[in-house]
């Protein structure tokens, strides 16, 4: 299995952590694919896969939490994640 098979997960986790920590504002765009390629020394395809999977994850969380008042904080974090993508 190529190394890139695992790298996309590490990139996805790092970007998600940056979003959740507030490094990227909800209304600000994420760094470009090229900037992420440099940051992680990864290929275009690997970075794009990480971002695609992060978007899918955000979509799933948003659907699962929709309408649940007790999880509003998590929904807000998810909305921030979606807005950043």
C-alpha positions, 0 to 999 in steps of 0.5 A: 500500500502506498504511503499516501494511503495513510498520509491523507488521514494525517493531513485530514486530522491536522486540518480538522484540529486547526479548524477546531482550535480556531487557527482558521476563522469560520468565515476565512478560507482554508489555505490553498491546496498548494500551501497544504502540499508544501506544509505536509510535503504531500502530493496534490492528490493526497491533499485533495483526498484529505479535504474531500474526506474531511468534507464528507465527515463534516456532512455526516456529523451535521446530518446526525446532529441536526435538531439535537439541542443538547449537541448544539456546541458540536453542531456549531463546531461542525458548521465552522468546519463546513464553512472553512471547506 
